[in-house]
């Protein structure tokens, strides 16, 4: 019997233990904070302590994505064992499963949700997995269909044989340097989604992304591009309000007026183009794709409209956890913005965030670990700001300063882990407090 270790008993770890046990593996678990958990009652696994890690040799160690490569126990385990991610394990355990894989610094969740929606609306049973929802292994063990995978750089970092037939890289911008140690490692991890693809596979990329443009010739798969700023050779592009398709015959065909979508912003039109391309290449009829995407609703915590109070619109963009994501949210509005900014420090530069806000920004309300960084940039660029300690203070100040016609936007350009367990919890706090205003 193959002997494996699952390191980390969060969502990924729990899913992995369940699947590996059912697949007949001898499963060991290690978590610095817990041993026995309720969700694994009835499953066979053996918790081990840090003192006993060196006593075992495993066929592989499945590491939860949030655990950093320089973690002391990872460094200890990799001396004798292969370290892999859950998506790598899914390739080895379920090589026959159909998958559509999506990565990028921003837009992963929205694009994954769009692809999943189009497939299900078009009569194909699809499951959104990976960095979204339930862990991938337990989903694959229990279900048949198409698995639409949102993949983080953490998951891809620890992959070797992973091979999706359909994949997309939406964009690559500086993020998670605290985890990867360098931007180069982050870039290389993102590009791993395509490393095992060949000419029978398909890769969708953003034509406007400088890093993807630099690597375009190295991709072995058939490359299709999307752009919100220029015409493409093969793929989709946005001109004024219309998305055009250029197929193998290089004919430009207008297929969708974006004013018919329920999502707003250039970045969401880019996500829609990526989703349309992936499902088109998968084999869904174009008419069915267009009909389906028009019924897609914005996901929670991503430019989510909350409420209008005294003529002021409140938007929850708690999923804006890095600079590029929040810049795109800011650029979705051409009216005065009061923004709630700051959070966990991932050691990235916030200058572009403050510059983007300055164009029509009215007031930046700053909180969290990144307070000092943001304050210094605001001073240098002459941006109005105030400092607060928590979300309630932030919204109280926003309510006092906002005038009819303004937008109050939570888009912090930072992760939530200094004050909240997740961006979802932060967004829910924002929404609950907004509903109490006025």
C-alpha positions as CSV (number, residue, x, y, z in Angstrom):
1,X,0.0,0.0,0.0
2,X,1.4,3.4,-1.0
3,X,2.1,5.6,2.0
4,X,1.4,9.4,1.8
5,X,1.5,12.4,4.0
6,X,-1.0,15.3,3.9
7,X,0.6,18.4,5.4
8,X,-2.1,21.0,6.4
9,X,-5.7,20.2,7.3
10,X,-7.6,23.1,5.8
11,X,-10.1,22.8,2.9
12,X,-7.4,21.2,0.6
13,X,-6.1,18.9,3.2
14,X,-9.5,17.6,4.3
15,X,-10.5,16.9,0.6
16,X,-7.2,15.2,0.0
17,X,-7.4,12.9,3.1
18,X,-10.9,11.8,2.1
19,X,-10.0,11.0,-1.5
20,X,-6.6,9.3,-0.7
21,X,-8.2,7.1,2.0
22,X,-11.0,6.0,-0.4
23,X,-8.4,5.3,-3.2
24,X,-6.6,2.9,-0.9
25,X,-3.6,4.9,0.3
26,X,-2.1,4.6,3.8
27,X,-2.7,8.2,4.8
28,X,-0.7,10.2,7.4
29,X,-1.5,13.8,8.4
30,X,0.5,16.6,9.9
31,X,-0.8,20.0,11.0
32,X,1.0,22.2,13.5
33,X,-2.3,23.4,14.9
34,X,-4.6,20.4,14.9
35,X,-4.7,16.6,14.7
36,X,-8.3,15.2,14.8
37,X,-11.0,17.2,13.1
38,X,-14.7,16.6,12.8
39,X,-14.9,16.5,9.0
40,X,-12.6,13.4,8.9
41,X,-14.6,11.3,11.3
42,X,-14.9,7.8,9.8
43,X,-11.9,8.1,7.5
44,X,-8.7,6.2,8.0
45,X,-5.6,8.4,8.7
46,X,-2.8,8.6,11.2
47,X,-1.8,12.0,12.6
48,X,2.0,12.3,13.3
49,X,3.8,14.9,15.3
50,X,6.7,17.1,14.2
51,X,9.1,15.0,16.2
52,X,8.2,11.9,14.1
53,X,8.4,13.5,10.6
54,X,11.9,12.2,10.0
55,X,10.9,8.6,11.0
56,X,8.9,8.1,7.8
57,X,9.5,7.9,4.0
58,X,6.4,8.7,1.9
59,X,5.6,8.0,-1.7
60,X,4.7,11.7,-1.8
61,X,3.8,14.6,0.5
62,X,0.7,16.6,-0.5
63,X,1.2,20.1,0.9
64,X,-1.6,22.6,1.3
65,X,-1.2,25.6,-0.9
66,X,-0.9,28.2,1.8
67,X,2.2,26.7,3.4
68,X,5.3,28.4,2.1
69,X,8.2,26.6,0.4
70,X,10.6,27.8,3.0
71,X,8.5,26.5,5.9
72,X,10.8,24.6,8.3
73,X,8.8,21.4,8.0
74,X,8.7,21.5,4.2
75,X,12.4,21.9,4.1
76,X,12.8,18.9,6.4
77,X,10.3,16.7,4.5
78,X,11.7,17.5,1.0
79,X,15.1,16.0,2.0
80,X,13.6,12.5,1.6
81,X,10.2,13.1,-0.1
82,X,8.6,14.5,-3.2
83,X,6.4,17.5,-2.3
84,X,3.3,18.0,-4.6
85,X,0.1,20.0,-4.6
86,X,-3.5,18.8,-4.8
87,X,-3.7,19.6,-8.5
88,X,-0.6,17.6,-9.2
89,X,-2.2,14.7,-7.3
90,X,-5.4,15.1,-9.3
91,X,-3.4,14.6,-12.5
92,X,-1.8,11.4,-11.2
93,X,-5.0,9.9,-9.6
94,X,-7.5,11.0,-12.2
95,X,-5.6,11.5,-15.5
96,X,-8.8,10.7,-17.6
97,X,-10.9,13.5,-16.1
98,X,-11.7,16.5,-18.4
99,X,-10.4,19.8,-17.1
100,X,-10.3,23.4,-18.1
101,X,-7.6,25.3,-16.1
102,X,-7.4,29.0,-15.3
103,X,-4.7,31.0,-13.6
104,X,-3.6,34.6,-13.5
105,X,-3.0,37.3,-10.9
106,X,-6.5,38.6,-11.2
107,X,-9.8,37.5,-12.6
108,X,-9.4,33.8,-11.9
109,X,-12.5,33.4,-9.8
110,X,-14.7,35.4,-12.1
111,X,-13.5,33.6,-15.2
112,X,-13.8,30.2,-13.6
113,X,-17.3,31.0,-12.5
114,X,-18.2,32.2,-16.0
115,X,-16.8,29.1,-17.7
116,X,-18.6,26.9,-15.2
117,X,-21.9,28.8,-15.7
118,X,-21.6,28.6,-19.5
119,X,-21.0,24.8,-19.5
120,X,-23.8,24.0,-17.1
121,X,-26.2,26.3,-18.9
122,X,-25.3,24.6,-22.2
123,X,-26.1,21.1,-20.9
124,X,-22.7,20.0,-19.7
125,X,-22.2,18.9,-16.1
126,X,-19.4,21.1,-14.8
127,X,-17.8,21.7,-11.4
128,X,-15.8,24.7,-10.3
129,X,-12.8,23.4,-8.2
130,X,-9.3,24.2,-7.2
131,X,-8.8,27.6,-5.5
132,X,-12.6,27.9,-5.4
133,X,-15.2,25.9,-3.5
134,X,-14.5,22.4,-2.2
135,X,-11.1,20.7,-2.7
136,X,-10.4,19.3,-6.1
137,X,-9.6,15.6,-5.1
138,X,-12.8,14.9,-3.3
139,X,-14.8,16.5,-6.1
140,X,-13.1,14.4,-8.7
141,X,-13.5,11.2,-6.6
142,X,-17.3,11.8,-6.3
143,X,-18.3,13.3,-9.7
144,X,-18.1,12.9,-13.5
145,X,-18.1,15.9,-15.8
146,X,-15.9,18.8,-16.7
147,X,-13.7,20.2,-13.9
148,X,-13.2,24.0,-14.2
149,X,-10.1,24.6,-12.2
150,X,-9.1,28.0,-10.6
151,X,-5.4,27.5,-10.0
152,X,-3.2,29.7,-7.7
153,X,0.5,30.2,-8.1
154,X,0.9,28.2,-4.9
155,X,-0.7,25.1,-6.4
156,X,1.2,25.4,-9.7
157,X,4.5,25.8,-7.9
158,X,4.3,22.3,-6.6
159,X,3.2,20.7,-9.9
160,X,5.3,18.5,-12.2
161,X,3.1,16.3,-14.5
162,X,0.0,18.5,-14.5
163,X,-1.5,18.7,-18.0
164,X,-4.7,20.5,-18.9
165,X,-6.0,20.3,-22.5
166,X,-7.6,23.7,-22.2
167,X,-5.9,26.4,-20.1
168,X,-5.8,30.2,-19.7
169,X,-3.3,32.6,-18.2
170,X,-5.3,35.8,-17.7
171,X,-2.5,38.2,-16.6
172,X,0.7,38.2,-14.5
173,X,1.4,41.1,-12.2
174,X,3.4,41.4,-9.0
175,X,1.8,39.5,-6.1
176,X,2.5,37.0,-3.3
177,X,6.2,37.9,-3.1
178,X,6.1,37.1,0.6
179,X,5.3,33.5,-0.4
180,X,7.4,33.0,-3.5
181,X,10.5,35.0,-2.4
182,X,10.8,36.6,-5.8
183,X,8.7,37.9,-8.7
184,X,10.6,35.5,-11.0
185,X,9.5,32.5,-9.0
186,X,5.9,33.8,-9.1
187,X,6.0,34.2,-12.9
188,X,7.5,30.7,-13.4
189,X,4.8,29.2,-11.2
190,X,2.1,30.8,-13.2
191,X,3.6,29.6,-16.5
192,X,3.7,26.0,-15.2
193,X,0.0,25.6,-16.2
194,X,1.3,25.2,-19.8
195,X,4.6,23.4,-19.3
196,X,3.2,20.0,-20.3
197,X,0.9,21.1,-23.0
198,X,1.6,20.2,-26.7
199,X,0.2,21.1,-30.1
200,X,-3.0,19.2,-29.5
201,X,-3.8,21.4,-26.5
202,X,-5.1,25.0,-26.3
203,X,-3.8,28.0,-24.3
204,X,-5.7,31.3,-24.0
205,X,-3.6,34.3,-23.0
206,X,-4.0,38.1,-22.6
207,X,-2.4,39.9,-25.6
208,X,-2.0,43.1,-23.6
209,X,0.1,41.4,-20.8
210,X,3.8,42.2,-21.2
211,X,5.0,39.1,-19.5
212,X,2.8,36.8,-21.5
213,X,3.8,38.6,-24.7
214,X,7.5,37.9,-23.8
215,X,6.8,34.2,-23.4
216,X,4.4,33.7,-26.3
217,X,6.9,31.9,-28.6
218,X,7.8,29.4,-25.8
219,X,4.2,28.0,-25.5
220,X,3.8,24.6,-27.3
221,X,0.0,24.6,-27.3
222,X,-2.2,26.4,-29.9
223,X,-2.4,29.9,-28.6
224,X,-5.5,32.0,-28.7
225,X,-5.5,35.6,-27.4
226,X,-8.0,38.1,-26.1
227,X,-7.6,41.9,-25.8
228,X,-9.6,44.8,-24.6
229,X,-7.3,47.3,-26.3
230,X,-6.1,45.9,-29.7
231,X,-7.0,43.5,-32.5
232,X,-5.6,40.0,-32.1
233,X,-4.4,37.5,-34.7
234,X,-6.6,34.7,-33.4
235,X,-9.1,34.9,-30.6
236,X,-11.3,37.8,-29.3
237,X,-10.9,41.5,-29.0
238,X,-13.0,44.4,-27.7
239,X,-13.7,47.4,-30.0
240,X,-15.9,50.2,-28.5
241,X,-18.7,48.1,-27.0
242,X,-18.5,45.0,-29.2
243,X,-16.5,41.8,-28.8
244,X,-15.2,40.4,-32.1
245,X,-14.1,36.9,-32.9
246,X,-11.2,36.1,-35.3
247,X,-11.3,32.5,-36.3
248,X,-8.9,30.3,-38.3
249,X,-10.0,32.1,-41.5
250,X,-9.1,35.5,-40.0
251,X,-12.6,36.9,-40.4
252,X,-13.8,39.5,-37.9
253,X,-17.2,38.7,-36.6
254,X,-19.0,40.8,-34.0
255,X,-20.5,38.4,-31.5
256,X,-21.5,40.3,-28.3
257,X,-22.3,43.8,-27.2
258,X,-20.9,44.1,-23.7
259,X,-23.7,46.4,-22.6
260,X,-25.8,43.2,-22.6
261,X,-23.7,41.8,-19.7
262,X,-24.6,42.2,-16.1
263,X,-20.9,42.7,-15.1
264,X,-19.1,46.1,-15.5
265,X,-15.6,47.2,-16.1
266,X,-12.9,46.5,-18.7
267,X,-11.4,43.7,-16.6
268,X,-14.7,41.9,-16.5
269,X,-15.0,42.1,-20.3
270,X,-11.5,40.6,-20.4
271,X,-12.7,37.8,-18.1
272,X,-15.7,37.2,-20.3
273,X,-13.6,37.0,-23.5
274,X,-11.3,34.4,-21.8
275,X,-14.4,32.4,-20.7
276,X,-15.9,32.6,-24.2
277,X,-12.7,31.4,-25.8
278,X,-12.2,28.5,-23.4
279,X,-15.8,27.2,-23.9
280,X,-15.7,27.8,-27.7
281,X,-12.4,25.8,-28.0
282,X,-13.9,23.1,-25.7
283,X,-16.7,22.7,-28.3
284,X,-19.7,24.7,-27.1
285,X,-21.7,26.4,-29.9
286,X,-21.1,30.1,-30.0
287,X,-24.9,30.9,-29.8
288,X,-25.2,28.9,-26.6
289,X,-22.1,30.6,-25.1
290,X,-23.4,34.1,-25.8
291,X,-26.9,33.2,-24.5
292,X,-25.4,31.8,-21.3
293,X,-22.9,34.5,-20.5
294,X,-25.6,37.1,-20.7
295,X,-27.3,35.5,-17.7
296,X,-24.1,35.4,-15.6
297,X,-24.2,37.5,-12.4
298,X,-21.2,39.1,-10.8
299,X,-19.6,37.0,-8.0
300,X,-19.7,38.1,-4.4
301,X,-16.9,40.4,-3.2
302,X,-15.8,41.4,-6.8
303,X,-17.2,44.9,-7.6
304,X,-20.4,43.8,-5.9
305,X,-23.0,46.5,-5.6
306,X,-24.3,46.7,-2.0
307,X,-26.6,49.7,-1.6
308,X,-27.3,53.3,-2.5
309,X,-27.5,55.7,0.4
310,X,-28.4,59.4,-0.1
311,X,-27.3,59.1,-3.8
312,X,-24.0,57.4,-2.9
313,X,-23.3,53.9,-4.3
314,X,-21.4,51.5,-2.1
315,X,-19.4,48.7,-3.8
316,X,-17.7,45.7,-2.2
317,X,-14.5,44.7,-3.9
318,X,-12.9,42.9,-1.0
319,X,-11.4,40.4,-3.5
320,X,-9.2,43.3,-4.6
321,X,-6.2,41.8,-2.8
322,X,-3.4,43.2,-4.9
323,X,-2.5,46.4,-6.8
324,X,-3.6,45.4,-10.3
325,X,-6.9,44.0,-9.2
326,X,-7.8,47.2,-7.3
327,X,-6.5,49.4,-10.1
328,X,-9.0,47.7,-12.4
329,X,-11.8,48.3,-9.9
330,X,-10.9,52.0,-9.7
331,X,-10.8,52.3,-13.5
332,X,-14.4,50.9,-13.7
333,X,-15.7,54.3,-12.4
334,X,-15.5,57.8,-13.8
335,X,-17.1,59.6,-10.8
336,X,-15.5,60.7,-7.5
337,X,-14.4,57.7,-5.4
338,X,-13.9,57.3,-1.6
339,X,-11.8,54.2,-1.2
340,X,-11.1,51.9,1.8
341,X,-7.6,50.7,1.4
342,X,-4.9,48.6,3.1
343,X,-4.5,45.3,4.9
344,X,-2.0,42.5,5.2
345,X,1.4,43.3,3.8
346,X,2.5,41.0,1.0
347,X,5.7,43.2,0.3
348,X,4.5,44.7,-2.9
349,X,4.7,48.3,-4.2
350,X,1.4,50.4,-3.9
351,X,2.5,53.3,-6.0
352,X,0.4,52.4,-9.1
353,X,-2.6,51.9,-6.9
354,X,-2.4,55.4,-5.4
355,X,-1.6,56.9,-8.8
356,X,-4.7,55.2,-10.3
357,X,-6.9,56.5,-7.4
358,X,-5.6,60.0,-7.7
359,X,-7.3,60.5,-11.1
360,X,-10.8,60.8,-9.7
361,X,-10.2,59.9,-6.1
362,X,-11.7,62.0,-3.4
363,X,-10.4,60.4,-0.2
364,X,-8.4,57.3,0.7
365,X,-9.3,55.7,4.0
366,X,-6.4,53.6,5.2
367,X,-6.3,50.7,7.6
368,X,-4.3,47.5,8.3
369,X,-0.6,46.5,8.2
370,X,0.1,48.5,5.0
371,X,-1.1,51.8,6.6
372,X,2.4,53.4,6.7
373,X,3.3,52.4,3.2
374,X,0.1,53.9,1.8
375,X,0.3,57.0,3.9
376,X,3.9,57.7,2.6
377,X,2.8,57.3,-1.0
378,X,-0.3,59.5,-0.5
379,X,1.9,62.2,1.0
380,X,4.4,62.0,-2.0
381,X,1.6,62.1,-4.6
382,X,-0.6,64.7,-2.8
383,X,-3.6,62.3,-2.3
384,X,-6.1,63.1,0.5
385,X,-6.2,60.4,3.1
386,X,-7.2,59.6,6.7
387,X,-6.1,56.7,8.9
388,X,-8.6,54.4,10.8
389,X,-8.4,51.3,12.9
390,X,-11.2,49.2,11.6
391,X,-14.0,48.8,9.1
392,X,-16.6,50.5,11.2
393,X,-14.4,53.6,11.5
394,X,-13.7,53.5,7.8
395,X,-17.4,53.5,6.9
396,X,-18.3,56.1,9.4
397,X,-15.7,58.4,7.8
398,X,-16.8,57.5,4.3
399,X,-20.5,58.2,5.2
400,X,-19.5,61.7,6.6
401,X,-17.4,62.6,3.5
402,X,-19.5,61.2,0.7
403,X,-21.8,63.4,-1.4
404,X,-24.6,62.4,-3.8
405,X,-23.0,61.1,-7.0
406,X,-19.9,59.6,-5.3
407,X,-18.9,56.0,-5.0
408,X,-17.6,54.4,-1.7
409,X,-15.5,51.5,-2.8
410,X,-13.9,48.8,-0.6
411,X,-10.9,47.7,-2.8
412,X,-7.9,47.4,-0.4
413,X,-5.2,46.2,-2.8
414,X,-4.1,44.0,0.1
415,X,-5.0,40.6,1.5
416,X,-7.2,40.4,4.6
417,X,-5.1,38.2,7.0
418,X,-4.0,41.0,9.3
419,X,-7.6,41.7,10.4
420,X,-9.8,39.0,9.0
421,X,-9.6,35.3,8.2
422,X,-10.4,35.8,4.6
423,X,-11.4,38.4,2.0
424,X,-14.9,37.0,2.2
425,X,-15.2,37.7,5.9
426,X,-13.9,41.3,5.3
427,X,-16.4,41.8,2.5
428,X,-19.2,40.5,4.6
429,X,-18.3,42.9,7.4
430,X,-18.3,45.8,4.9
431,X,-21.7,44.8,3.6
432,X,-23.2,44.3,7.0
433,X,-22.0,47.7,8.2
434,X,-23.1,49.5,5.0
435,X,-26.6,48.1,5.5
436,X,-26.7,49.8,8.9
437,X,-25.7,53.2,7.6
438,X,-28.1,56.0,7.1
